[in-house]
Amino acid sequence: MGKKKKEKPLTKFPKRMQKKLIVMFICITLFLGILIGRLMYIEYTSGEKYEKIVLSQQEYDSQTIPYQRGDIVDTKGTVLATSVAVYNVILDCSVMTSKDAYIEPTIDALVQCFPDYVTKETLESYAKDSKDSRYIVLAKKLPYEQVQAFTDLQEQEDEKGKLVNPNIKGVWFEKEYQREYPYNTLASSLIGFTTSGNVGINGIENYYNDTLNGVNGRTYGYLNSDNNFEKTVKEAEDGNTVVSTIDANIQSIVESKILEFNEAYTNNYREGEAGAKHIAVLAMNPNNGEVLAMASYPNYDLNNPRDLSSYYTQEEIDAMDDDTKLDILNDLWQNFCVTSTYEPGSTAKPFTVATGLDTATLQPTDEFDCDGYEMIAGYPKPLRCVNRNGHGHETIEQALMNSCNDALMQMSYWIGIDNFTKYQQIFGFGQKTNIDLPGEARTDSLIYTKDTMTPIDLATNSFGQCFNVTMIQMGTAFSSLINGGYLYQPRVVKKITDSDGNTIEEKGATLLRETVSSSTSDTVKGYLYNVVAQGTASTAKVDGYSMGGKTGTAQKHPIEEKKYLVSFIGYAPQENPQIVIYCIVDEPNAADQAHSTYAQNIVREIMKEVYPYMNIYPDEELTGINDGYTITGAPNSATSPTNQSAAADQAANTGVQDSVVGEDNAESIEEGTGENVPEEPQREDTNTPEGQ
């Protein structure tokens, strides 16, 4: 047997070595602990900072998600302005050219789907000369239907579920919103429009711009350290919807009658001119200040607000320089009912009467003698009435029915300057109404104060001359005369809702103050009823319906040109009025402009359709008044006036109770007494056949 091999004993670390290893282990452990602690500290205190640095160094992608501007709707939800999605076709050339196999299929698909916007030659030049371009706009603001053809081609699959066109690459669609107005010209001056960047211009679009606008969202994408694509989406916040007080049906009726009048009188007396310089109508709910309709002519297409082709030939447009064109557009975009001032004429007479009754300086039983003129202390010339022979003995009611300036001047003496100027302020004349629309005109410098008014100013102001108003001022103040004396702030918006239809804010009625007592209101209403039933405003009456109102005719500068702004303001029904309507016709295209029947005819034709729509039922017996007459005041068989004198004669034959009828009434004031400025007192409706 062999000799057994002896095993070697295990080698042991010397104690000294063991101590060194232990110390080293402890040091490494401490170092790692300190390092981990430091990293945790950095993460806690500066984690976001370093994360941003890292992300900024990564491949990063970001896209804006546009918000949708809120709608503008009428009081019943009819959409008046909305934003619809449109798409820009974007080519990322760096992706399309990243492989040769992508270029031809992508170009062919683009040419096939967008032949009106791209050509094969153009796309091939991009592929050759702009390989690194990542954002080339091929087409703008295309509807989804056009874009869908390309996406369908891109996503087409065969029977096995595989893409038929897998090599179409580098095309994407940038979404944005385009403002659209479904009814084109409807309520154009009231709604306004937008420019690029969702900036509202005029109207509700401007006043409620911040409410209608939302907040853009964004998608963030980047490659992380593992080259995985990370994406974060912050959704857009859409704008809120503005629910207006406007009733689109009433607005449409109003605008159709304005257009009908304009068409009837275009080229009627002045060749090449429209039916009037301006035509405007305001309809309000007298019980809460809501505007039901607000329209003016000329108007414009909200979808193409810079188009002047409706009013000028192409040659005329081409001849305009930029400043001229801009001035014309700015005039076109104005809202006459809010931004323009004028002398109201005899529509102001009910306010004079109400002031006297409310201050007890007048009594309903008071009577006056009209001898055809008044002499004012300190003024050398007579201020004549429309009836140079005088209306004779008149009550207050008869003075309004006859629109007698002489009697109104006599009333003003009793009322006095203090009371008169105080009540002008109470009614809101000289003050902004603060309607929720931009550009409301100031009239504080166009009205007298207690300290500046003289006896001649008091006399002329009493019948509506020598001070200026806006239509919204008159409509608001007149509403208080016939609703019991309550002055409400006018408004065109009733509430704000979010994109889901939830109400965010109610815009309720705001009672500003009481103007007159309920008894004064009732008395004035009774007078105004008879102005329509038996006085100068009977042309405005729709047979079978009770109505009150007042006419007005104001002569404009220079007086020798015989230019007039005629008007009518009224309400219906007589008991518990539901609507106030105010119409002005500025410089009607007629030989004889001084007839308020122009405005009355428009109002009558509007109310024929508005009454049944508003469920206002006939409350009087039929008499045949104004039956069968058109917007011109002529019978249905005569669709167009040959001249305004003929139309006025027709209107007179249908019930207009004129004090004096005749062309020479336009000359019924003394020379030099017709200035429309406070320094030179202007005789109001003495220049009209109606004496309005």
C-alpha positions as CSV (number, residue, x, y, z in Angstrom):
1,M,0.0,0.0,0.0
2,G,1.1,3.5,-0.8
3,K,2.0,6.0,1.7
4,K,-1.1,8.3,2.7
5,K,-0.7,12.0,1.5
6,K,-0.6,14.5,4.4
7,E,-3.2,17.4,4.1
8,K,-1.9,21.0,4.4
9,P,-3.4,23.1,7.2
10,L,-5.7,26.1,6.2
11,T,-3.9,29.4,6.0
12,K,-5.3,32.0,8.3
13,F,-5.3,35.8,7.9
14,P,-3.2,37.3,10.5
15,K,-5.1,39.3,13.1
16,R,-3.5,42.4,11.8
17,M,-4.9,41.8,8.3
18,Q,-8.3,41.0,9.7
19,K,-8.4,44.4,11.4
20,K,-7.5,46.1,8.2
21,L,-10.3,44.4,6.3
22,I,-12.8,45.3,9.0
23,V,-11.7,49.0,8.9
24,M,-11.9,49.0,5.1
25,F,-15.4,47.5,5.1
26,I,-16.6,50.0,7.7
27,C,-15.2,52.9,5.6
28,I,-16.8,51.7,2.4
29,T,-20.1,51.2,4.2
30,L,-19.9,54.7,5.7
31,F,-19.0,56.2,2.3
32,L,-21.9,54.5,0.6
33,G,-24.2,55.6,3.4
34,I,-23.0,59.2,3.0
35,L,-23.4,59.0,-0.8
36,I,-26.9,57.7,-0.5
37,G,-27.8,60.3,2.0
38,R,-26.4,63.0,-0.2
39,L,-28.3,61.8,-3.2
40,M,-31.5,61.7,-1.1
41,Y,-30.8,65.3,0.0
42,I,-30.3,66.4,-3.6
43,E,-33.4,64.7,-4.7
44,Y,-35.4,66.3,-1.9
45,T,-34.1,69.8,-2.3
46,S,-33.2,70.1,-6.0
47,G,-34.9,67.2,-7.7
48,E,-37.1,69.3,-9.9
49,K,-34.2,71.6,-10.9
50,Y,-32.1,68.7,-12.1
51,E,-35.0,66.9,-13.6
52,K,-35.6,70.0,-15.8
53,I,-31.9,70.0,-16.7
54,V,-32.0,66.4,-17.7
55,L,-35.2,66.8,-19.7
56,S,-33.8,69.8,-21.5
57,Q,-30.9,67.7,-22.7
58,Q,-33.2,65.0,-23.9
59,E,-34.9,64.9,-27.3
60,Y,-38.1,66.8,-26.7
61,D,-41.4,67.4,-28.5
62,S,-44.3,69.8,-27.6
63,Q,-47.5,70.7,-29.3
64,T,-50.2,73.3,-28.4
65,I,-53.8,72.1,-28.0
66,P,-56.0,75.0,-28.9
67,Y,-59.0,75.9,-26.9
68,Q,-62.4,76.4,-28.4
69,R,-63.8,79.9,-28.1
70,G,-67.2,79.9,-26.5
71,D,-70.4,80.3,-28.5
72,I,-72.7,83.3,-28.5
73,V,-76.3,82.2,-28.5
74,D,-79.7,84.0,-28.4
75,T,-82.1,83.9,-25.5
76,K,-83.5,80.5,-26.7
77,G,-80.2,78.9,-27.5
78,T,-79.9,79.6,-31.3
79,V,-76.2,79.8,-32.1
80,L,-75.3,83.2,-33.4
81,A,-71.5,82.7,-33.3
82,T,-69.4,79.5,-32.9
83,S,-65.9,78.2,-33.4
84,V,-65.5,75.1,-35.6
85,A,-62.4,72.9,-35.9
86,V,-60.2,73.3,-38.9
87,Y,-56.9,71.7,-39.8
88,N,-53.6,72.8,-41.2
89,V,-51.7,70.2,-43.2
90,I,-48.1,70.0,-41.9
91,L,-45.2,68.2,-43.6
92,D,-42.3,67.0,-41.5
93,C,-39.7,66.6,-44.2
94,S,-37.1,65.1,-41.9
95,V,-39.4,62.1,-41.3
96,M,-40.5,61.7,-44.9
97,T,-36.9,61.7,-46.1
98,S,-35.6,59.5,-43.3
99,K,-36.0,56.5,-45.6
100,D,-36.2,56.6,-49.4
101,A,-39.1,54.2,-49.2
102,Y,-41.2,56.9,-47.6
103,I,-40.8,59.7,-50.1
104,E,-42.8,58.6,-53.1
105,P,-45.8,57.0,-51.3
106,T,-46.2,60.1,-49.1
107,I,-46.0,62.6,-52.0
108,D,-48.5,60.5,-54.0
109,A,-50.9,60.5,-51.1
110,L,-50.7,64.2,-50.6
111,V,-51.2,65.0,-54.3
112,Q,-54.2,62.6,-54.4
113,C,-55.9,64.0,-51.3
114,F,-55.0,67.7,-51.6
115,P,-54.8,68.5,-55.3
116,D,-55.9,72.1,-54.9
117,Y,-53.1,72.9,-52.4
118,V,-50.0,70.9,-53.4
119,T,-48.2,69.7,-56.6
120,K,-45.9,66.7,-57.0
121,E,-43.1,69.1,-58.2
122,T,-43.3,71.2,-55.1
123,L,-43.2,68.3,-52.7
124,E,-40.3,66.7,-54.6
125,S,-38.4,70.0,-54.2
126,Y,-39.1,69.9,-50.5
127,A,-37.7,66.4,-50.3
128,K,-34.6,67.5,-52.1
129,D,-33.9,70.9,-50.7
130,S,-35.5,70.9,-47.3
131,K,-34.7,67.5,-45.9
132,D,-34.2,68.8,-42.4
133,S,-37.4,70.9,-42.2
134,R,-39.8,69.7,-39.7
135,Y,-42.7,72.2,-40.2
136,I,-43.8,73.0,-43.7
137,V,-47.5,74.2,-43.9
138,L,-49.0,72.7,-47.0
139,A,-52.6,73.9,-46.6
140,K,-54.5,75.9,-44.0
141,K,-57.9,75.7,-42.3
142,L,-59.3,72.7,-44.1
143,P,-62.5,71.1,-42.8
144,Y,-62.4,67.7,-41.3
145,E,-64.0,66.1,-44.3
146,Q,-61.0,67.0,-46.5
147,V,-58.5,65.8,-43.9
148,Q,-60.4,62.6,-43.3
149,A,-59.6,61.4,-46.9
150,F,-55.9,61.4,-46.1
151,T,-56.2,59.7,-42.7
152,D,-58.4,57.0,-44.2
153,L,-55.8,56.4,-46.9
154,Q,-53.1,56.3,-44.2
155,E,-55.0,53.9,-42.0
156,Q,-56.4,51.6,-44.7
157,E,-56.0,47.9,-43.9
158,D,-56.1,44.7,-46.0
159,E,-58.1,41.7,-45.2
160,K,-55.4,40.5,-42.8
161,G,-55.5,43.7,-40.8
162,K,-52.2,45.0,-42.2
163,L,-51.7,48.6,-43.3
164,V,-52.0,49.0,-47.1
165,N,-49.9,52.1,-47.1
166,P,-47.4,51.7,-44.3
167,N,-44.8,54.0,-45.9
168,I,-46.9,57.2,-45.8
169,K,-44.9,59.2,-43.2
170,G,-44.2,62.7,-42.0
171,V,-47.6,64.3,-42.4
172,W,-49.7,65.5,-39.5
173,F,-52.6,67.8,-38.9
174,E,-52.5,70.9,-36.8
175,K,-55.9,71.6,-35.2
176,E,-57.2,75.1,-34.7
177,Y,-60.6,76.8,-34.5
178,Q,-62.2,79.2,-37.0
179,R,-65.0,81.6,-35.9
180,E,-68.2,81.2,-37.9
181,Y,-71.5,83.1,-37.9
182,P,-74.3,80.9,-39.2
183,Y,-76.6,83.8,-40.0
184,N,-74.0,86.0,-41.8
185,T,-75.3,89.6,-41.4
186,L,-77.8,89.0,-38.5
187,A,-77.1,91.3,-35.6
188,S,-73.7,92.1,-37.1
189,S,-73.2,95.4,-35.2
190,L,-74.4,93.8,-32.0
191,I,-72.3,90.5,-32.1
192,G,-69.1,91.9,-33.6
193,F,-66.4,89.6,-35.0
194,T,-62.9,88.3,-34.2
195,T,-59.5,88.7,-35.7
196,S,-56.5,86.3,-35.5
197,G,-55.7,85.2,-32.0
198,N,-59.3,85.2,-30.9
199,V,-59.4,89.0,-30.3
200,G,-63.0,90.3,-30.4
201,I,-63.7,93.4,-32.5
202,N,-66.9,95.3,-31.6
203,G,-70.1,94.0,-30.0
204,I,-70.4,91.1,-27.7
205,E,-67.3,89.5,-29.1
206,N,-65.3,92.5,-27.8
207,Y,-67.0,93.2,-24.5
208,Y,-67.0,89.6,-23.4
209,N,-63.7,88.7,-25.0
210,D,-62.1,87.3,-21.8
211,T,-65.3,85.3,-21.0
212,L,-65.4,83.7,-24.5
213,N,-61.7,82.9,-24.6
214,G,-60.2,79.8,-22.9
215,V,-56.7,78.6,-22.2
216,N,-54.6,76.5,-24.6
217,G,-53.5,73.1,-23.5
218,R,-50.2,71.3,-24.5
219,T,-48.8,67.9,-25.1
220,Y,-45.2,67.3,-23.8
221,G,-43.1,64.4,-25.1
222,Y,-39.5,63.4,-24.6
223,L,-37.2,60.3,-24.8
224,N,-36.2,59.2,-21.3
225,S,-32.8,57.7,-20.4
226,D,-34.0,54.3,-21.7
227,N,-35.0,55.9,-25.0
228,N,-38.7,55.3,-24.2
229,F,-41.1,58.0,-25.3
230,E,-42.8,59.7,-22.4
231,K,-45.9,61.9,-23.0
232,T,-47.7,64.3,-20.8
233,V,-51.0,66.0,-21.8
234,K,-52.4,69.2,-20.3
235,E,-55.9,69.5,-21.7
236,A,-57.2,72.9,-23.1
237,E,-59.8,74.8,-21.2
238,D,-62.6,75.9,-23.6
239,G,-64.1,79.3,-23.4
240,N,-67.5,80.0,-21.8
241,T,-70.8,80.4,-23.7
242,V,-72.5,83.8,-23.7
243,V,-76.3,83.6,-23.6
244,S,-77.6,86.9,-25.0
245,T,-81.0,88.5,-24.4
246,I,-81.5,88.8,-28.1
247,D,-84.3,86.9,-29.7
248,A,-83.0,85.8,-33.1
249,N,-86.6,85.6,-34.5
250,I,-87.4,89.2,-33.4
251,Q,-84.0,90.3,-34.7
252,S,-84.6,88.7,-38.0
253,I,-88.0,90.3,-38.4
254,V,-86.5,93.7,-37.5
255,E,-83.7,93.4,-40.0
256,S,-86.0,92.1,-42.8
257,K,-88.2,95.2,-42.5
258,I,-85.2,97.5,-42.4
259,L,-83.9,95.9,-45.6
260,E,-87.4,96.1,-47.2
261,F,-87.6,99.8,-46.4
262,N,-84.1,100.4,-47.7
263,E,-84.8,98.5,-51.0
264,A,-88.0,100.5,-51.5
265,Y,-86.3,103.9,-51.1
266,T,-82.9,103.2,-52.7
267,N,-82.5,105.6,-55.7
268,N,-85.9,107.0,-54.8
269,Y,-84.9,110.7,-54.8
270,R,-81.1,110.8,-54.7
271,E,-79.7,108.6,-57.4
272,G,-77.0,106.2,-56.3
273,E,-77.9,106.4,-52.6
274,A,-79.4,103.9,-50.2
275,G,-82.9,104.3,-48.7
276,A,-81.5,106.4,-45.9
277,K,-78.1,107.4,-44.4
278,H,-78.9,105.2,-41.3
279,I,-81.8,103.1,-40.3
280,A,-81.9,101.7,-36.8
281,V,-84.3,99.8,-34.6
282,L,-84.1,99.0,-30.9
283,A,-86.5,96.6,-29.2
284,M,-86.4,96.1,-25.4
285,N,-88.3,94.4,-22.6
286,P,-89.4,97.5,-20.5
287,N,-89.7,95.4,-17.4
288,N,-86.1,94.3,-16.9
289,G,-83.8,96.2,-19.4
290,E,-83.2,93.2,-21.7
291,V,-82.5,94.1,-25.3
292,L,-84.6,91.9,-27.6
293,A,-83.3,93.2,-30.9
294,M,-80.8,95.8,-31.9
295,A,-80.3,96.4,-35.6
296,S,-79.0,99.1,-37.9
297,Y,-78.4,99.7,-41.6
298,P,-75.9,99.6,-43.2
299,N,-74.7,96.2,-41.8
300,Y,-72.1,93.7,-42.9
301,D,-71.3,90.0,-43.2
302,L,-69.7,88.8,-40.0
303,N,-67.9,86.0,-41.9
304,N,-66.3,88.6,-44.2
305,P,-66.4,91.9,-42.3
306,R,-63.9,93.7,-44.6
307,D,-66.0,93.1,-47.7
308,L,-67.3,96.4,-49.1
309,S,-68.7,95.0,-52.4
310,S,-72.3,95.4,-51.1
311,Y,-71.9,99.2,-51.0
312,Y,-69.2,100.0,-53.6
313,T,-68.2,98.9,-57.0
314,Q,-64.9,97.1,-57.5
315,E,-63.5,100.2,-59.3
316,E,-64.4,102.4,-56.3
317,I,-62.8,99.9,-53.9
318,D,-59.6,99.7,-55.9
319,A,-59.4,103.5,-55.9
320,M,-59.4,103.7,-52.1
321,D,-56.2,104.1,-50.2
322,D,-55.8,102.2,-47.0
323,D,-56.8,105.1,-44.7
324,T,-60.0,105.7,-46.6
325,K,-60.9,102.1,-46.6
326,L,-60.3,101.8,-42.9
327,D,-62.4,104.8,-42.2
328,I,-65.3,103.4,-44.2
329,L,-65.0,100.0,-42.5
330,N,-64.9,101.6,-39.0
331,D,-68.1,103.5,-39.9
332,L,-69.7,100.3,-41.2
333,W,-68.8,98.4,-38.0
334,Q,-70.3,100.9,-35.7
335,N,-73.5,100.1,-33.7
336,F,-75.7,103.2,-34.3
337,C,-77.9,102.3,-31.3
338,V,-75.0,102.7,-28.9
339,T,-72.3,104.8,-30.5
340,S,-74.1,107.6,-32.3
341,T,-75.7,110.7,-30.8
342,Y,-78.4,113.0,-32.2
343,E,-81.1,115.4,-31.1
344,P,-84.2,113.3,-30.2
345,G,-86.9,115.7,-31.4
346,S,-90.4,115.3,-30.1
347,T,-89.8,111.8,-28.7
348,A,-88.4,113.8,-25.7
349,K,-91.8,115.6,-25.1
350,P,-93.2,112.8,-22.9
351,F,-90.2,113.3,-20.5
352,T,-91.0,117.0,-20.2
353,V,-94.6,116.2,-19.4
354,A,-93.6,113.5,-16.9
355,T,-91.2,116.0,-15.2
356,G,-94.0,118.5,-14.8
357,L,-96.5,116.0,-13.4
358,D,-94.0,114.4,-11.1
359,T,-92.9,117.7,-9.6
360,A,-96.5,118.9,-9.4
361,T,-95.6,121.9,-11.4
362,L,-98.1,120.6,-13.9
363,Q,-101.5,119.1,-13.2
364,P,-103.4,116.8,-15.6
365,T,-106.2,119.5,-15.8
366,D,-103.9,122.2,-17.0
367,E,-104.6,123.8,-20.3
368,F,-102.6,125.9,-22.7
369,D,-103.2,128.3,-25.6
370,C,-101.1,127.8,-28.8
371,D,-101.1,130.9,-30.9
372,G,-98.4,129.5,-33.3
373,Y,-95.3,130.8,-31.6
374,E,-93.5,131.8,-28.4
375,M,-91.3,134.8,-27.7
376,I,-88.5,134.0,-25.3
377,A,-87.0,136.7,-23.1
378,G,-83.5,137.7,-24.4
379,Y,-84.1,136.0,-27.8
380,P,-85.2,138.4,-30.6
381,K,-87.0,136.0,-33.0
382,P,-90.2,133.9,-32.4
383,L,-90.0,130.2,-32.0
384,R,-93.0,129.0,-34.1
385,C,-95.2,126.0,-33.8
386,V,-95.8,123.7,-36.8
387,N,-99.3,125.3,-37.1
388,R,-98.5,128.9,-37.7
389,N,-102.1,129.8,-36.9
390,G,-101.8,127.9,-33.7
391,H,-103.6,124.8,-32.3
392,G,-105.7,126.9,-30.1
393,H,-106.9,125.7,-26.7
394,E,-105.1,122.4,-25.7
395,T,-104.9,120.1,-22.7
396,I,-101.6,118.4,-21.9
397,E,-102.8,115.3,-23.7
398,Q,-103.8,117.2,-26.7
399,A,-100.5,119.0,-26.8
400,L,-98.8,115.6,-27.1
401,M,-101.3,114.4,-29.6
402,N,-100.7,117.4,-31.8
403,S,-96.9,117.5,-30.9
404,C,-97.4,121.2,-30.1
405,N,-94.1,122.9,-29.4
406,D,-95.8,126.1,-28.2
407,A,-97.6,124.3,-25.4
408,L,-94.4,122.4,-24.4
409,M,-92.5,125.6,-24.1
410,Q,-95.2,127.1,-21.9
411,M,-95.0,124.0,-19.7
412,S,-91.2,124.4,-19.4
413,Y,-91.7,127.9,-17.9
414,W,-93.7,126.3,-15.1
415,I,-91.3,123.4,-14.6
416,G,-88.3,125.6,-14.4
417,I,-84.6,125.1,-15.0
418,D,-83.9,123.4,-11.7
419,N,-86.6,120.7,-12.0
420,F,-85.9,120.2,-15.7
421,T,-82.2,119.6,-15.4
422,K,-82.7,117.5,-12.3
423,Y,-85.1,115.1,-14.1
424,Q,-82.9,114.9,-17.2
425,Q,-80.3,113.5,-14.9
426,I,-82.8,111.1,-13.3
427,F,-83.9,109.8,-16.7
428,G,-80.2,109.2,-17.5
429,F,-79.7,111.9,-20.2
430,G,-76.1,113.0,-20.3
431,Q,-75.0,109.7,-18.7
432,K,-73.8,106.4,-20.0
433,T,-76.3,103.6,-19.5
434,N,-73.3,101.2,-19.1
435,I,-74.9,98.7,-21.4
436,D,-72.6,95.6,-21.8
437,L,-71.4,96.7,-25.2
438,P,-68.2,98.6,-26.2
439,G,-68.1,102.1,-27.6
440,E,-71.1,103.7,-25.8
441,A,-71.1,107.4,-26.7
442,R,-70.7,110.0,-24.1
443,T,-73.3,112.8,-24.0
444,D,-72.3,114.6,-20.8
445,S,-70.9,117.5,-22.8
446,L,-74.0,117.6,-25.1
447,I,-76.5,118.4,-22.5
448,Y,-77.1,121.5,-20.3
449,T,-76.7,121.7,-16.6
450,K,-78.5,123.9,-14.1
451,D,-75.7,126.4,-14.2
452,T,-75.4,126.6,-18.0
453,M,-79.1,126.4,-19.1
454,T,-80.8,129.7,-20.1
455,P,-84.5,130.3,-20.8
456,I,-84.0,129.8,-24.5
457,D,-82.2,126.5,-23.8
458,L,-85.0,125.4,-21.5
459,A,-87.6,126.2,-24.2
460,T,-85.9,124.3,-27.0
461,N,-84.9,121.4,-24.7
462,S,-88.6,121.0,-23.7
463,F,-89.4,119.7,-27.2
464,G,-86.2,117.7,-27.8
465,Q,-83.8,120.1,-29.4
466,C,-80.3,121.4,-28.4
467,F,-79.3,118.3,-26.5
468,N,-78.1,114.9,-27.7
469,V,-79.0,111.4,-26.8
470,T,-78.2,107.8,-27.9
471,M,-80.9,105.3,-28.9
472,I,-80.1,103.1,-25.9
473,Q,-80.5,106.1,-23.6
474,M,-83.9,106.9,-25.0
475,G,-85.1,103.3,-25.0
476,T,-84.0,102.8,-21.4
477,A,-85.5,106.1,-20.1
478,F,-88.7,105.6,-22.1
479,S,-89.1,102.1,-20.6
480,S,-89.2,103.7,-17.1
481,L,-91.9,106.1,-18.3
482,I,-94.3,103.3,-19.1
483,N,-93.4,100.5,-16.6
484,G,-94.3,102.3,-13.4
485,G,-91.2,104.5,-13.1
486,Y,-88.4,101.9,-12.8
487,L,-85.1,102.5,-14.6
488,Y,-83.3,99.3,-15.4
489,Q,-79.7,99.1,-16.7
490,P,-79.9,97.8,-20.3
491,R,-78.1,94.6,-21.1
492,V,-77.6,92.2,-24.0
493,V,-76.4,89.2,-22.0
494,K,-78.6,87.2,-19.6
495,K,-76.1,84.5,-18.4
496,I,-72.8,82.8,-18.8
497,T,-72.5,79.0,-19.1
498,D,-69.5,76.7,-19.4
499,S,-68.8,74.4,-22.3
500,D,-70.9,71.7,-20.7
501,G,-73.9,74.0,-20.4
502,N,-73.7,74.6,-16.6
503,T,-74.6,78.2,-15.5
504,I,-71.6,80.1,-14.2
505,E,-73.1,83.5,-13.8
506,E,-76.6,85.0,-14.0
507,K,-77.0,88.5,-15.4
508,G,-80.2,89.5,-13.7
509,A,-82.1,92.8,-14.0
510,T,-80.4,95.7,-12.3
511,L,-82.8,98.4,-11.0
512,L,-80.9,101.7,-11.0
513,R,-83.5,104.0,-9.6
514,E,-87.1,105.2,-9.8
515,T,-87.6,108.0,-12.2
516,V,-91.3,108.9,-11.7
517,S,-94.2,107.8,-9.6
518,S,-96.5,105.0,-10.7
519,S,-99.4,107.5,-11.0
520,T,-97.2,109.8,-13.3
521,S,-96.3,106.7,-15.3
522,D,-100.0,105.8,-15.7
523,T,-101.0,109.3,-16.7
524,V,-98.3,109.6,-19.3
525,K,-99.2,106.2,-20.7
526,G,-102.8,107.3,-21.1
527,Y,-101.5,110.3,-23.1
528,L,-99.2,108.2,-25.3
529,Y,-102.1,105.8,-26.0
530,N,-104.1,108.6,-27.6
531,V,-101.1,109.9,-29.5
532,V,-101.3,106.6,-31.4
533,A,-105.1,106.2,-31.3
534,Q,-105.9,109.7,-32.5
535,G,-102.8,111.8,-32.8
536,T,-99.6,112.0,-35.0
537,A,-98.5,108.4,-34.4
538,S,-101.6,106.5,-35.8
539,T,-99.6,105.3,-38.8
540,A,-97.6,103.0,-36.4
541,K,-100.8,101.2,-35.2
542,V,-101.5,97.6,-36.1
543,D,-105.3,97.1,-36.3
544,G,-106.7,95.4,-33.2
545,Y,-103.7,95.9,-30.9
546,S,-103.4,98.6,-28.3
547,M,-100.3,100.7,-28.4
548,G,-98.8,104.0,-27.1
549,G,-96.0,106.1,-28.5
550,K,-94.6,109.3,-29.7
551,T,-93.2,110.6,-33.0
552,G,-90.1,112.8,-33.6
553,T,-88.5,114.8,-36.3
554,A,-85.2,116.7,-35.8
555,Q,-83.6,119.0,-38.3
556,K,-79.9,118.6,-39.0
557,H,-77.0,120.8,-39.8
558,P,-76.9,122.9,-42.0
559,I,-80.6,123.8,-41.8
560,E,-80.8,125.1,-45.4
561,E,-80.1,121.6,-46.7
562,K,-83.4,120.4,-45.1
563,K,-82.0,117.1,-43.8
564,Y,-83.9,115.3,-41.0
565,L,-83.7,112.4,-38.6
566,V,-87.2,111.1,-38.1
567,S,-88.3,108.7,-35.4
568,F,-91.0,106.8,-33.5
569,I,-90.8,105.3,-30.0
570,G,-93.7,103.1,-28.7
571,Y,-94.8,100.2,-26.6
572,A,-97.4,97.5,-26.5
573,P,-99.8,96.4,-25.3
574,Q,-101.3,99.4,-23.4
575,E,-101.8,97.4,-20.2
576,N,-98.7,95.6,-18.9
577,P,-96.4,96.6,-21.8
578,Q,-94.2,93.7,-23.0
579,I,-92.1,95.5,-25.6
580,V,-90.7,99.0,-26.3
581,I,-89.7,99.6,-29.9
582,Y,-87.7,102.6,-31.1
583,C,-87.0,103.3,-34.8
584,I,-85.0,106.1,-36.4
585,V,-84.6,106.9,-40.1
586,D,-81.7,109.3,-40.7
587,E,-82.0,111.3,-43.9
588,P,-84.6,109.3,-45.8
589,N,-84.0,109.2,-49.5
590,A,-86.9,111.3,-50.4
591,A,-87.7,114.8,-51.6
592,D,-89.5,115.6,-48.4
593,Q,-87.6,114.1,-45.4
594,A,-89.7,115.7,-42.7
595,H,-92.2,112.9,-42.0
596,S,-92.0,110.6,-39.0
597,T,-94.3,108.2,-41.0
598,Y,-91.1,106.7,-42.5
599,A,-90.2,105.3,-39.0
600,Q,-93.9,104.6,-38.2
601,N,-94.3,102.4,-41.3
602,I,-91.3,100.4,-40.3
603,V,-92.5,99.9,-36.8
604,R,-96.0,98.9,-37.9
605,E,-94.7,96.3,-40.3
606,I,-92.3,94.9,-37.6
607,M,-95.1,94.7,-35.0
608,K,-97.4,92.8,-37.4
609,E,-95.1,89.9,-37.1
610,V,-93.8,90.4,-33.5
611,Y,-97.2,90.5,-31.9
612,P,-98.2,86.9,-32.7
613,Y,-94.6,85.6,-32.1
614,M,-94.6,87.1,-28.6
615,N,-98.1,85.8,-27.9
616,I,-99.5,89.3,-27.6
617,Y,-103.1,89.0,-28.6
618,P,-105.5,91.5,-30.1
619,D,-107.2,93.5,-27.4
620,E,-109.2,96.0,-29.4
621,E,-111.9,96.0,-32.0
622,L,-110.8,96.0,-35.7
623,T,-111.3,99.4,-37.4
624,G,-109.5,98.8,-40.6
625,I,-106.8,101.4,-39.8
626,N,-103.6,100.9,-41.9
627,D,-105.0,97.7,-43.3
628,G,-103.3,96.7,-46.5
629,Y,-100.5,99.3,-46.4
630,T,-96.9,98.5,-46.9
631,I,-93.5,99.6,-45.6
632,T,-93.8,102.7,-47.7
633,G,-97.3,103.7,-46.4
634,A,-98.8,102.9,-49.8
635,P,-101.4,100.2,-50.6
636,N,-100.1,96.7,-51.4
637,S,-100.7,97.4,-55.1
638,A,-98.1,100.2,-55.0
639,T,-94.9,98.4,-54.0
640,S,-92.6,101.3,-54.5
641,P,-93.0,105.0,-53.9
642,T,-92.4,107.3,-56.8
643,N,-91.5,110.0,-54.4
644,Q,-91.9,110.5,-50.7
645,S,-94.6,113.1,-51.0
646,A,-96.8,110.5,-52.6
647,A,-96.0,108.0,-49.8
648,A,-96.7,110.7,-47.2
649,D,-100.0,111.5,-48.7
650,Q,-100.9,107.8,-48.6
651,A,-99.9,107.7,-45.0
652,A,-102.0,110.7,-44.2
653,N,-105.0,109.1,-45.8
654,T,-104.7,106.1,-43.5
655,G,-105.1,108.0,-40.3
656,V,-102.2,110.3,-39.6
657,Q,-103.7,113.2,-37.7
658,D,-101.5,116.0,-38.9
659,S,-101.9,119.5,-37.5
660,V,-101.1,121.0,-40.9
661,V,-100.4,119.1,-44.0
662,G,-98.3,120.7,-46.7
663,E,-94.8,121.0,-48.1
664,D,-94.3,124.6,-46.8
665,N,-94.4,123.4,-43.3
666,A,-90.7,122.6,-43.6
667,E,-90.3,126.4,-43.6
668,S,-92.3,127.1,-40.5
669,I,-89.5,128.5,-38.4
670,E,-88.0,131.9,-38.5
671,E,-84.6,132.2,-40.3
672,G,-81.8,131.7,-37.9
673,T,-83.8,129.8,-35.2
674,G,-83.0,126.4,-36.4
675,E,-79.5,125.7,-35.3
676,N,-78.9,122.3,-33.7
677,V,-76.4,123.5,-31.2
678,P,-77.1,124.9,-27.7
679,E,-75.7,128.3,-28.7
680,E,-78.3,128.6,-31.5
681,P,-81.7,127.2,-30.4
682,Q,-83.1,124.7,-32.9
683,R,-86.8,124.5,-33.6
684,E,-87.7,120.9,-33.4
685,D,-90.6,119.4,-35.2
686,T,-92.0,122.7,-36.4
687,N,-90.3,121.7,-39.6
688,T,-92.5,118.7,-40.1
689,P,-96.0,118.1,-41.5
690,E,-96.9,116.2,-38.3
691,G,-95.4,118.8,-36.0
692,Q,-93.5,116.0,-34.3
